Amino acid sequence: MWDLERTLRLPGEGSVQSVLLHSDTLVHIANTFYATVHFPATVAFLVWLYLRRPAHYVWARRVLATVTSAALVLPFVFPLAPPRMLAATGLVDTAKVYGPSVYGPPTSDHLSNQFAAMPSLHFGWALMVAIGLIVATRSRWRWLWLLHRWSR
């Protein structure tokens, strides 16, 4: 997966992380945003679409369901692990180092499978929310929603 991202020339996590690592406060704010905004933002997005943009609700819900299903099935089909767990990537597990972390110790965290957290639901849902808001809104600033995707 890492090699595929590099081949496709997708933006690397390392460049984003290097900007944040210069400030403990920025890292902590980014980690807190990651830990607290992901699920409520996705729910708020779906509720808003349902109430205010119903024409977009059905396709957005279907895409979110597909992304979620893929993220749940892929670890059983293909060996995956988050880049933060691979020392060769040079990435820092900022949640572990700076806090807060959404994961407990692997031996006692029974709610999540942090070894199968790739592809990341945080990334998929954040990207879907950003794309959905870009499509469903008309503001000339709507492309800024893509910044939410980088919060993953």
Phi and psi in radians as a Rosetta constraint file:
Dihedral C 1 N 2 CA 2 C 2 CIRCULARHARMONIC -1.010 0.35
Dihedral N 2 CA 2 C 2 N 3 CIRCULARHARMONIC -0.816 0.35
Dihedral C 2 N 3 CA 3 C 3 CIRCULARHARMONIC -1.122 0.35
Dihedral N 3 CA 3 C 3 N 4 CIRCULARHARMONIC -0.658 0.35
Dihedral C 3 N 4 CA 4 C 4 CIRCULARHARMONIC -1.099 0.35
Dihedral N 4 CA 4 C 4 N 5 CIRCULARHARMONIC -0.759 0.35
Dihedral C 4 N 5 CA 5 C 5 CIRCULARHARMONIC -1.034 0.35
Dihedral N 5 CA 5 C 5 N 6 CIRCULARHARMONIC -0.749 0.35
Dihedral C 5 N 6 CA 6 C 6 CIRCULARHARMONIC -1.173 0.35
Dihedral N 6 CA 6 C 6 N 7 CIRCULARHARMONIC -0.717 0.35
Dihedral C 6 N 7 CA 7 C 7 CIRCULARHARMONIC -1.086 0.35
Dihedral N 7 CA 7 C 7 N 8 CIRCULARHARMONIC -0.701 0.35
Dihedral C 7 N 8 CA 8 C 8 CIRCULARHARMONIC -1.377 0.35
Dihedral N 8 CA 8 C 8 N 9 CIRCULARHARMONIC -0.046 0.35
Dihedral C 8 N 9 CA 9 C 9 CIRCULARHARMONIC 1.020 0.35
Dihedral N 9 CA 9 C 9 N 10 CIRCULARHARMONIC 0.671 0.35
Dihedral C 9 N 10 CA 10 C 10 CIRCULARHARMONIC -1.268 0.35
Dihedral N 10 CA 10 C 10 N 11 CIRCULARHARMONIC 2.623 0.35
Dihedral C 10 N 11 CA 11 C 11 CIRCULARHARMONIC -1.005 0.35
Dihedral N 11 CA 11 C 11 N 12 CIRCULARHARMONIC 2.374 0.35
Dihedral C 11 N 12 CA 12 C 12 CIRCULARHARMONIC -1.517 0.35
Dihedral N 12 CA 12 C 12 N 13 CIRCULARHARMONIC 2.557 0.35
Dihedral C 12 N 13 CA 13 C 13 CIRCULARHARMONIC -1.104 0.35
Dihedral N 13 CA 13 C 13 N 14 CIRCULARHARMONIC -0.547 0.35
Dihedral C 13 N 14 CA 14 C 14 CIRCULARHARMONIC -1.060 0.35
Dihedral N 14 CA 14 C 14 N 15 CIRCULARHARMONIC -0.693 0.35
Dihedral C 14 N 15 CA 15 C 15 CIRCULARHARMONIC -1.184 0.35
Dihedral N 15 CA 15 C 15 N 16 CIRCULARHARMONIC -0.684 0.35
Dihedral C 15 N 16 CA 16 C 16 CIRCULARHARMONIC -1.188 0.35
Dihedral N 16 CA 16 C 16 N 17 CIRCULARHARMONIC -0.774 0.35
Dihedral C 16 N 17 CA 17 C 17 CIRCULARHARMONIC -1.118 0.35
Dihedral N 17 CA 17 C 17 N 18 CIRCULARHARMONIC -0.658 0.35
Dihedral C 17 N 18 CA 18 C 18 CIRCULARHARMONIC -1.111 0.35
Dihedral N 18 CA 18 C 18 N 19 CIRCULARHARMONIC -0.543 0.35
Dihedral C 18 N 19 CA 19 C 19 CIRCULARHARMONIC -1.172 0.35
Dihedral N 19 CA 19 C 19 N 20 CIRCULARHARMONIC -0.750 0.35
Dihedral C 19 N 20 CA 20 C 20 CIRCULARHARMONIC -1.304 0.35
Dihedral N 20 CA 20 C 20 N 21 CIRCULARHARMONIC -0.556 0.35
Dihedral C 20 N 21 CA 21 C 21 CIRCULARHARMONIC -1.154 0.35
Dihedral N 21 CA 21 C 21 N 22 CIRCULARHARMONIC -0.157 0.35
Dihedral C 21 N 22 CA 22 C 22 CIRCULARHARMONIC -1.382 0.35
Dihedral N 22 CA 22 C 22 N 23 CIRCULARHARMONIC -0.135 0.35
Dihedral C 22 N 23 CA 23 C 23 CIRCULARHARMONIC -2.485 0.35
Dihedral N 23 CA 23 C 23 N 24 CIRCULARHARMONIC 2.018 0.35
Dihedral C 23 N 24 CA 24 C 24 CIRCULARHARMONIC -0.991 0.35
Dihedral N 24 CA 24 C 24 N 25 CIRCULARHARMONIC -0.658 0.35
Dihedral C 24 N 25 CA 25 C 25 CIRCULARHARMONIC -1.132 0.35
Dihedral N 25 CA 25 C 25 N 26 CIRCULARHARMONIC -0.788 0.35
Dihedral C 25 N 26 CA 26 C 26 CIRCULARHARMONIC -1.080 0.35
Dihedral N 26 CA 26 C 26 N 27 CIRCULARHARMONIC -0.736 0.35
Dihedral C 26 N 27 CA 27 C 27 CIRCULARHARMONIC -1.088 0.35
Dihedral N 27 CA 27 C 27 N 28 CIRCULARHARMONIC -0.788 0.35
Dihedral C 27 N 28 CA 28 C 28 CIRCULARHARMONIC -1.115 0.35
Dihedral N 28 CA 28 C 28 N 29 CIRCULARHARMONIC -0.727 0.35
Dihedral C 28 N 29 CA 29 C 29 CIRCULARHARMONIC -1.102 0.35
Dihedral N 29 CA 29 C 29 N 30 CIRCULARHARMONIC -0.790 0.35
Dihedral C 29 N 30 CA 30 C 30 CIRCULARHARMONIC -1.086 0.35
Dihedral N 30 CA 30 C 30 N 31 CIRCULARHARMONIC -0.740 0.35
Dihedral C 30 N 31 CA 31 C 31 CIRCULARHARMONIC -1.143 0.35
Dihedral N 31 CA 31 C 31 N 32 CIRCULARHARMONIC -0.696 0.35
Dihedral C 31 N 32 CA 32 C 32 CIRCULARHARMONIC -1.140 0.35
Dihedral N 32 CA 32 C 32 N 33 CIRCULARHARMONIC -0.753 0.35
Dihedral C 32 N 33 CA 33 C 33 CIRCULARHARMONIC -1.024 0.35
Dihedral N 33 CA 33 C 33 N 34 CIRCULARHARMONIC -0.815 0.35
Dihedral C 33 N 34 CA 34 C 34 CIRCULARHARMONIC -1.023 0.35
Dihedral N 34 CA 34 C 34 N 35 CIRCULARHARMONIC -0.762 0.35
Dihedral C 34 N 35 CA 35 C 35 CIRCULARHARMONIC -1.327 0.35
Dihedral N 35 CA 35 C 35 N 36 CIRCULARHARMONIC -0.484 0.35
Dihedral C 35 N 36 CA 36 C 36 CIRCULARHARMONIC -1.946 0.35
Dihedral N 36 CA 36 C 36 N 37 CIRCULARHARMONIC -0.376 0.35
Dihedral C 36 N 37 CA 37 C 37 CIRCULARHARMONIC -1.682 0.35
Dihedral N 37 CA 37 C 37 N 38 CIRCULARHARMONIC -0.470 0.35
Dihedral C 37 N 38 CA 38 C 38 CIRCULARHARMONIC -0.861 0.35
Dihedral N 38 CA 38 C 38 N 39 CIRCULARHARMONIC -1.073 0.35
Dihedral C 38 N 39 CA 39 C 39 CIRCULARHARMONIC -1.253 0.35
Dihedral N 39 CA 39 C 39 N 40 CIRCULARHARMONIC -0.865 0.35
Dihedral C 39 N 40 CA 40 C 40 CIRCULARHARMONIC -1.045 0.35
Dihedral N 40 CA 40 C 40 N 41 CIRCULARHARMONIC -0.640 0.35
Dihedral C 40 N 41 CA 41 C 41 CIRCULARHARMONIC -1.152 0.35
Dihedral N 41 CA 41 C 41 N 42 CIRCULARHARMONIC -0.684 0.35
Dihedral C 41 N 42 CA 42 C 42 CIRCULARHARMONIC -1.171 0.35
Dihedral N 42 CA 42 C 42 N 43 CIRCULARHARMONIC -0.758 0.35
Dihedral C 42 N 43 CA 43 C 43 CIRCULARHARMONIC -1.113 0.35
Dihedral N 43 CA 43 C 43 N 44 CIRCULARHARMONIC -0.795 0.35
Dihedral C 43 N 44 CA 44 C 44 CIRCULARHARMONIC -1.068 0.35
Dihedral N 44 CA 44 C 44 N 45 CIRCULARHARMONIC -0.699 0.35
Dihedral C 44 N 45 CA 45 C 45 CIRCULARHARMONIC -1.030 0.35
Dihedral N 45 CA 45 C 45 N 46 CIRCULARHARMONIC -0.849 0.35
Dihedral C 45 N 46 CA 46 C 46 CIRCULARHARMONIC -1.127 0.35
Dihedral N 46 CA 46 C 46 N 47 CIRCULARHARMONIC -0.733 0.35
Dihedral C 46 N 47 CA 47 C 47 CIRCULARHARMONIC -1.105 0.35
Dihedral N 47 CA 47 C 47 N 48 CIRCULARHARMONIC -0.782 0.35
Dihedral C 47 N 48 CA 48 C 48 CIRCULARHARMONIC -1.062 0.35
Dihedral N 48 CA 48 C 48 N 49 CIRCULARHARMONIC -0.798 0.35
Dihedral C 48 N 49 CA 49 C 49 CIRCULARHARMONIC -1.053 0.35
Dihedral N 49 CA 49 C 49 N 50 CIRCULARHARMONIC -0.790 0.35
Dihedral C 49 N 50 CA 50 C 50 CIRCULARHARMONIC -1.043 0.35
Dihedral N 50 CA 50 C 50 N 51 CIRCULARHARMONIC -0.739 0.35
Dihedral C 50 N 51 CA 51 C 51 CIRCULARHARMONIC -1.462 0.35
Dihedral N 51 CA 51 C 51 N 52 CIRCULARHARMONIC -0.677 0.35
Dihedral C 51 N 52 CA 52 C 52 CIRCULARHARMONIC -1.887 0.35
Dihedral N 52 CA 52 C 52 N 53 CIRCULARHARMONIC -0.469 0.35
Dihedral C 52 N 53 CA 53 C 53 CIRCULARHARMONIC -2.369 0.35
Dihedral N 53 CA 53 C 53 N 54 CIRCULARHARMONIC 1.088 0.35
Dihedral C 53 N 54 CA 54 C 54 CIRCULARHARMONIC -1.039 0.35
Dihedral N 54 CA 54 C 54 N 55 CIRCULARHARMONIC -0.443 0.35
Dihedral C 54 N 55 CA 55 C 55 CIRCULARHARMONIC -1.126 0.35
Dihedral N 55 CA 55 C 55 N 56 CIRCULARHARMONIC -0.447 0.35
Dihedral C 55 N 56 CA 56 C 56 CIRCULARHARMONIC -1.662 0.35
Dihedral N 56 CA 56 C 56 N 57 CIRCULARHARMONIC -0.260 0.35
Dihedral C 56 N 57 CA 57 C 57 CIRCULARHARMONIC -1.071 0.35
Dihedral N 57 CA 57 C 57 N 58 CIRCULARHARMONIC -0.838 0.35
Dihedral C 57 N 58 CA 58 C 58 CIRCULARHARMONIC -1.092 0.35
Dihedral N 58 CA 58 C 58 N 59 CIRCULARHARMONIC -0.842 0.35
Dihedral C 58 N 59 CA 59 C 59 CIRCULARHARMONIC -1.163 0.35
Dihedral N 59 CA 59 C 59 N 60 CIRCULARHARMONIC -0.656 0.35
Dihedral C 59 N 60 CA 60 C 60 CIRCULARHARMONIC -1.133 0.35
Dihedral N 60 CA 60 C 60 N 61 CIRCULARHARMONIC -0.754 0.35
Dihedral C 60 N 61 CA 61 C 61 CIRCULARHARMONIC -1.084 0.35
Dihedral N 61 CA 61 C 61 N 62 CIRCULARHARMONIC -0.730 0.35
Dihedral C 61 N 62 CA 62 C 62 CIRCULARHARMONIC -1.152 0.35
Dihedral N 62 CA 62 C 62 N 63 CIRCULARHARMONIC -0.726 0.35
Dihedral C 62 N 63 CA 63 C 63 CIRCULARHARMONIC -1.113 0.35
Dihedral N 63 CA 63 C 63 N 64 CIRCULARHARMONIC -0.774 0.35
Dihedral C 63 N 64 CA 64 C 64 CIRCULARHARMONIC -1.069 0.35
Dihedral N 64 CA 64 C 64 N 65 CIRCULARHARMONIC -0.704 0.35
Dihedral C 64 N 65 CA 65 C 65 CIRCULARHARMONIC -1.137 0.35
Dihedral N 65 CA 65 C 65 N 66 CIRCULARHARMONIC -0.698 0.35
Dihedral C 65 N 66 CA 66 C 66 CIRCULARHARMONIC -1.172 0.35
Dihedral N 66 CA 66 C 66 N 67 CIRCULARHARMONIC -0.786 0.35
Dihedral C 66 N 67 CA 67 C 67 CIRCULARHARMONIC -1.065 0.35
Dihedral N 67 CA 67 C 67 N 68 CIRCULARHARMONIC -0.776 0.35
Dihedral C 67 N 68 CA 68 C 68 CIRCULARHARMONIC -1.119 0.35
Dihedral N 68 CA 68 C 68 N 69 CIRCULARHARMONIC -0.774 0.35
Dihedral C 68 N 69 CA 69 C 69 CIRCULARHARMONIC -1.077 0.35
Dihedral N 69 CA 69 C 69 N 70 CIRCULARHARMONIC -0.766 0.35
Dihedral C 69 N 70 CA 70 C 70 CIRCULARHARMONIC -1.070 0.35
Dihedral N 70 CA 70 C 70 N 71 CIRCULARHARMONIC -0.751 0.35
Dihedral C 70 N 71 CA 71 C 71 CIRCULARHARMONIC -1.162 0.35
Dihedral N 71 CA 71 C 71 N 72 CIRCULARHARMONIC -0.489 0.35
Dihedral C 71 N 72 CA 72 C 72 CIRCULARHARMONIC -1.434 0.35
Dihedral N 72 CA 72 C 72 N 73 CIRCULARHARMONIC -0.510 0.35
Dihedral C 72 N 73 CA 73 C 73 CIRCULARHARMONIC -1.564 0.35
Dihedral N 73 CA 73 C 73 N 74 CIRCULARHARMONIC -0.685 0.35
Dihedral C 73 N 74 CA 74 C 74 CIRCULARHARMONIC -0.908 0.35
Dihedral N 74 CA 74 C 74 N 75 CIRCULARHARMONIC -0.721 0.35
Dihedral C 74 N 75 CA 75 C 75 CIRCULARHARMONIC -1.086 0.35
Dihedral N 75 CA 75 C 75 N 76 CIRCULARHARMONIC -0.364 0.35
Dihedral C 75 N 76 CA 76 C 76 CIRCULARHARMONIC -1.485 0.35
Dihedral N 76 CA 76 C 76 N 77 CIRCULARHARMONIC -0.290 0.35
Dihedral C 76 N 77 CA 77 C 77 CIRCULARHARMONIC -1.817 0.35
Dihedral N 77 CA 77 C 77 N 78 CIRCULARHARMONIC -0.542 0.35
Dihedral C 77 N 78 CA 78 C 78 CIRCULARHARMONIC -2.419 0.35
Dihedral N 78 CA 78 C 78 N 79 CIRCULARHARMONIC 2.290 0.35
Dihedral C 78 N 79 CA 79 C 79 CIRCULARHARMONIC -1.182 0.35
Dihedral N 79 CA 79 C 79 N 80 CIRCULARHARMONIC 2.093 0.35
Dihedral C 79 N 80 CA 80 C 80 CIRCULARHARMONIC -2.332 0.35
Dihedral N 80 CA 80 C 80 N 81 CIRCULARHARMONIC 2.665 0.35
Dihedral C 80 N 81 CA 81 C 81 CIRCULARHARMONIC -2.732 0.35
Dihedral N 81 CA 81 C 81 N 82 CIRCULARHARMONIC 2.575 0.35
Dihedral C 81 N 82 CA 82 C 82 CIRCULARHARMONIC -1.121 0.35
Dihedral N 82 CA 82 C 82 N 83 CIRCULARHARMONIC 2.490 0.35
Dihedral C 82 N 83 CA 83 C 83 CIRCULARHARMONIC -0.985 0.35
Dihedral N 83 CA 83 C 83 N 84 CIRCULARHARMONIC -0.498 0.35
Dihedral C 83 N 84 CA 84 C 84 CIRCULARHARMONIC -1.093 0.35
Dihedral N 84 CA 84 C 84 N 85 CIRCULARHARMONIC -0.323 0.35
Dihedral C 84 N 85 CA 85 C 85 CIRCULARHARMONIC -1.621 0.35
Dihedral N 85 CA 85 C 85 N 86 CIRCULARHARMONIC -0.025 0.35
Dihedral C 85 N 86 CA 86 C 86 CIRCULARHARMONIC -1.901 0.35
Dihedral N 86 CA 86 C 86 N 87 CIRCULARHARMONIC 1.886 0.35
Dihedral C 86 N 87 CA 87 C 87 CIRCULARHARMONIC -1.016 0.35
Dihedral N 87 CA 87 C 87 N 88 CIRCULARHARMONIC -0.547 0.35
Dihedral C 87 N 88 CA 88 C 88 CIRCULARHARMONIC -1.125 0.35
Dihedral N 88 CA 88 C 88 N 89 CIRCULARHARMONIC -0.335 0.35
Dihedral C 88 N 89 CA 89 C 89 CIRCULARHARMONIC -1.346 0.35
Dihedral N 89 CA 89 C 89 N 90 CIRCULARHARMONIC -0.341 0.35
Dihedral C 89 N 90 CA 90 C 90 CIRCULARHARMONIC 1.357 0.35
Dihedral N 90 CA 90 C 90 N 91 CIRCULARHARMONIC 0.142 0.35
Dihedral C 90 N 91 CA 91 C 91 CIRCULARHARMONIC -1.466 0.35
Dihedral N 91 CA 91 C 91 N 92 CIRCULARHARMONIC 2.643 0.35
Dihedral C 91 N 92 CA 92 C 92 CIRCULARHARMONIC -1.812 0.35
Dihedral N 92 CA 92 C 92 N 93 CIRCULARHARMONIC 2.357 0.35
Dihedral C 92 N 93 CA 93 C 93 CIRCULARHARMONIC -1.353 0.35
Dihedral N 93 CA 93 C 93 N 94 CIRCULARHARMONIC 1.518 0.35
Dihedral C 93 N 94 CA 94 C 94 CIRCULARHARMONIC -1.108 0.35
Dihedral N 94 CA 94 C 94 N 95 CIRCULARHARMONIC -0.561 0.35
Dihedral C 94 N 95 CA 95 C 95 CIRCULARHARMONIC -1.141 0.35
Dihedral N 95 CA 95 C 95 N 96 CIRCULARHARMONIC -0.685 0.35
Dihedral C 95 N 96 CA 96 C 96 CIRCULARHARMONIC -1.229 0.35
Dihedral N 96 CA 96 C 96 N 97 CIRCULARHARMONIC -0.683 0.35
Dihedral C 96 N 97 CA 97 C 97 CIRCULARHARMONIC -1.429 0.35
Dihedral N 97 CA 97 C 97 N 98 CIRCULARHARMONIC -0.782 0.35
Dihedral C 97 N 98 CA 98 C 98 CIRCULARHARMONIC -1.869 0.35
Dihedral N 98 CA 98 C 98 N 99 CIRCULARHARMONIC -0.388 0.35
Dihedral C 98 N 99 CA 99 C 99 CIRCULARHARMONIC 1.285 0.35
Dihedral N 99 CA 99 C 99 N 100 CIRCULARHARMONIC 2.968 0.35
Dihedral C 99 N 100 CA 100 C 100 CIRCULARHARMONIC -1.318 0.35
Dihedral N 100 CA 100 C 100 N 101 CIRCULARHARMONIC 2.731 0.35
Dihedral C 100 N 101 CA 101 C 101 CIRCULARHARMONIC -1.927 0.35
Dihedral N 101 CA 101 C 101 N 102 CIRCULARHARMONIC 2.504 0.35
Dihedral C 101 N 102 CA 102 C 102 CIRCULARHARMONIC -1.490 0.35
Dihedral N 102 CA 102 C 102 N 103 CIRCULARHARMONIC -0.129 0.35
Dihedral C 102 N 103 CA 103 C 103 CIRCULARHARMONIC -1.917 0.35
Dihedral N 103 CA 103 C 103 N 104 CIRCULARHARMONIC 2.516 0.35
Dihedral C 103 N 104 CA 104 C 104 CIRCULARHARMONIC -1.601 0.35
Dihedral N 104 CA 104 C 104 N 105 CIRCULARHARMONIC -3.067 0.35
Dihedral C 104 N 105 CA 105 C 105 CIRCULARHARMONIC -1.017 0.35
Dihedral N 105 CA 105 C 105 N 106 CIRCULARHARMONIC 2.407 0.35
Dihedral C 105 N 106 CA 106 C 106 CIRCULARHARMONIC -0.928 0.35
Dihedral N 106 CA 106 C 106 N 107 CIRCULARHARMONIC -0.516 0.35
Dihedral C 106 N 107 CA 107 C 107 CIRCULARHARMONIC -1.304 0.35
Dihedral N 107 CA 107 C 107 N 108 CIRCULARHARMONIC -0.396 0.35
Dihedral C 107 N 108 CA 108 C 108 CIRCULARHARMONIC -2.101 0.35
Dihedral N 108 CA 108 C 108 N 109 CIRCULARHARMONIC -0.071 0.35
Dihedral C 108 N 109 CA 109 C 109 CIRCULARHARMONIC -1.492 0.35
Dihedral N 109 CA 109 C 109 N 110 CIRCULARHARMONIC 1.684 0.35
Dihedral C 109 N 110 CA 110 C 110 CIRCULARHARMONIC -1.645 0.35
Dihedral N 110 CA 110 C 110 N 111 CIRCULARHARMONIC -0.110 0.35
Dihedral C 110 N 111 CA 111 C 111 CIRCULARHARMONIC -1.428 0.35
Dihedral N 111 CA 111 C 111 N 112 CIRCULARHARMONIC -0.605 0.35
Dihedral C 111 N 112 CA 112 C 112 CIRCULARHARMONIC -2.224 0.35
Dihedral N 112 CA 112 C 112 N 113 CIRCULARHARMONIC 2.693 0.35
Dihedral C 112 N 113 CA 113 C 113 CIRCULARHARMONIC -1.867 0.35
Dihedral N 113 CA 113 C 113 N 114 CIRCULARHARMONIC 1.554 0.35
Dihedral C 113 N 114 CA 114 C 114 CIRCULARHARMONIC -1.206 0.35
Dihedral N 114 CA 114 C 114 N 115 CIRCULARHARMONIC -0.271 0.35
Dihedral C 114 N 115 CA 115 C 115 CIRCULARHARMONIC -1.401 0.35
Dihedral N 115 CA 115 C 115 N 116 CIRCULARHARMONIC -0.327 0.35
Dihedral C 115 N 116 CA 116 C 116 CIRCULARHARMONIC -1.862 0.35
Dihedral N 116 CA 116 C 116 N 117 CIRCULARHARMONIC 0.312 0.35
Dihedral C 116 N 117 CA 117 C 117 CIRCULARHARMONIC -1.408 0.35
Dihedral N 117 CA 117 C 117 N 118 CIRCULARHARMONIC 0.711 0.35
Dihedral C 117 N 118 CA 118 C 118 CIRCULARHARMONIC -2.578 0.35
Dihedral N 118 CA 118 C 118 N 119 CIRCULARHARMONIC 2.084 0.35
Dihedral C 118 N 119 CA 119 C 119 CIRCULARHARMONIC -1.256 0.35
Dihedral N 119 CA 119 C 119 N 120 CIRCULARHARMONIC 2.566 0.35
Dihedral C 119 N 120 CA 120 C 120 CIRCULARHARMONIC -1.347 0.35
Dihedral N 120 CA 120 C 120 N 121 CIRCULARHARMONIC 2.241 0.35
Dihedral C 120 N 121 CA 121 C 121 CIRCULARHARMONIC -1.127 0.35
Dihedral N 121 CA 121 C 121 N 122 CIRCULARHARMONIC -0.571 0.35
Dihedral C 121 N 122 CA 122 C 122 CIRCULARHARMONIC -1.006 0.35
Dihedral N 122 CA 122 C 122 N 123 CIRCULARHARMONIC -0.814 0.35
Dihedral C 122 N 123 CA 123 C 123 CIRCULARHARMONIC -1.127 0.35
Dihedral N 123 CA 123 C 123 N 124 CIRCULARHARMONIC -0.888 0.35
Dihedral C 123 N 124 CA 124 C 124 CIRCULARHARMONIC -1.060 0.35
Dihedral N 124 CA 124 C 124 N 125 CIRCULARHARMONIC -0.799 0.35
Dihedral C 124 N 125 CA 125 C 125 CIRCULARHARMONIC -1.207 0.35
Dihedral N 125 CA 125 C 125 N 126 CIRCULARHARMONIC -0.710 0.35
Dihedral C 125 N 126 CA 126 C 126 CIRCULARHARMONIC -1.110 0.35
Dihedral N 126 CA 126 C 126 N 127 CIRCULARHARMONIC -0.725 0.35
Dihedral C 126 N 127 CA 127 C 127 CIRCULARHARMONIC -1.142 0.35
Dihedral N 127 CA 127 C 127 N 128 CIRCULARHARMONIC -0.730 0.35
Dihedral C 127 N 128 CA 128 C 128 CIRCULARHARMONIC -1.115 0.35
Dihedral N 128 CA 128 C 128 N 129 CIRCULARHARMONIC -0.737 0.35
Dihedral C 128 N 129 CA 129 C 129 CIRCULARHARMONIC -1.072 0.35
Dihedral N 129 CA 129 C 129 N 130 CIRCULARHARMONIC -0.785 0.35
Dihedral C 129 N 130 CA 130 C 130 CIRCULARHARMONIC -1.083 0.35
Dihedral N 130 CA 130 C 130 N 131 CIRCULARHARMONIC -0.852 0.35
Dihedral C 130 N 131 CA 131 C 131 CIRCULARHARMONIC -1.109 0.35
Dihedral N 131 CA 131 C 131 N 132 CIRCULARHARMONIC -0.764 0.35
Dihedral C 131 N 132 CA 132 C 132 CIRCULARHARMONIC -1.052 0.35
Dihedral N 132 CA 132 C 132 N 133 CIRCULARHARMONIC -0.717 0.35
Dihedral C 132 N 133 CA 133 C 133 CIRCULARHARMONIC -1.244 0.35
Dihedral N 133 CA 133 C 133 N 134 CIRCULARHARMONIC -0.599 0.35
Dihedral C 133 N 134 CA 134 C 134 CIRCULARHARMONIC -1.125 0.35
Dihedral N 134 CA 134 C 134 N 135 CIRCULARHARMONIC -0.766 0.35
Dihedral C 134 N 135 CA 135 C 135 CIRCULARHARMONIC -1.223 0.35
Dihedral N 135 CA 135 C 135 N 136 CIRCULARHARMONIC -0.671 0.35
Dihedral C 135 N 136 CA 136 C 136 CIRCULARHARMONIC -1.535 0.35
Dihedral N 136 CA 136 C 136 N 137 CIRCULARHARMONIC -0.154 0.35
Dihedral C 136 N 137 CA 137 C 137 CIRCULARHARMONIC -2.031 0.35
Dihedral N 137 CA 137 C 137 N 138 CIRCULARHARMONIC 2.901 0.35
Dihedral C 137 N 138 CA 138 C 138 CIRCULARHARMONIC -2.111 0.35
Dihedral N 138 CA 138 C 138 N 139 CIRCULARHARMONIC 0.025 0.35
Dihedral C 138 N 139 CA 139 C 139 CIRCULARHARMONIC -1.093 0.35
Dihedral N 139 CA 139 C 139 N 140 CIRCULARHARMONIC 2.554 0.35
Dihedral C 139 N 140 CA 140 C 140 CIRCULARHARMONIC -1.222 0.35
Dihedral N 140 CA 140 C 140 N 141 CIRCULARHARMONIC -0.225 0.35
Dihedral C 140 N 141 CA 141 C 141 CIRCULARHARMONIC -1.644 0.35
Dihedral N 141 CA 141 C 141 N 142 CIRCULARHARMONIC 0.051 0.35
Dihedral C 141 N 142 CA 142 C 142 CIRCULARHARMONIC -1.071 0.35
Dihedral N 142 CA 142 C 142 N 143 CIRCULARHARMONIC -0.418 0.35
Dihedral C 142 N 143 CA 143 C 143 CIRCULARHARMONIC -1.175 0.35
Dihedral N 143 CA 143 C 143 N 144 CIRCULARHARMONIC -0.278 0.35
Dihedral C 143 N 144 CA 144 C 144 CIRCULARHARMONIC -1.164 0.35
Dihedral N 144 CA 144 C 144 N 145 CIRCULARHARMONIC -0.285 0.35
Dihedral C 144 N 145 CA 145 C 145 CIRCULARHARMONIC -1.042 0.35
Dihedral N 145 CA 145 C 145 N 146 CIRCULARHARMONIC -0.418 0.35
Dihedral C 145 N 146 CA 146 C 146 CIRCULARHARMONIC -1.080 0.35
Dihedral N 146 CA 146 C 146 N 147 CIRCULARHARMONIC -0.403 0.35
Dihedral C 146 N 147 CA 147 C 147 CIRCULARHARMONIC -1.081 0.35
Dihedral N 147 CA 147 C 147 N 148 CIRCULARHARMONIC -0.535 0.35
Dihedral C 147 N 148 CA 148 C 148 CIRCULARHARMONIC -1.079 0.35
Dihedral N 148 CA 148 C 148 N 149 CIRCULARHARMONIC -0.586 0.35
Dihedral C 148 N 149 CA 149 C 149 CIRCULARHARMONIC -1.085 0.35
Dihedral N 149 CA 149 C 149 N 150 CIRCULARHARMONIC -0.645 0.35
Dihedral C 149 N 150 CA 150 C 150 CIRCULARHARMONIC -1.240 0.35
Dihedral N 150 CA 150 C 150 N 151 CIRCULARHARMONIC -0.199 0.35
Dihedral C 150 N 151 CA 151 C 151 CIRCULARHARMONIC -1.277 0.35
Dihedral N 151 CA 151 C 151 N 152 CIRCULARHARMONIC -0.249 0.35
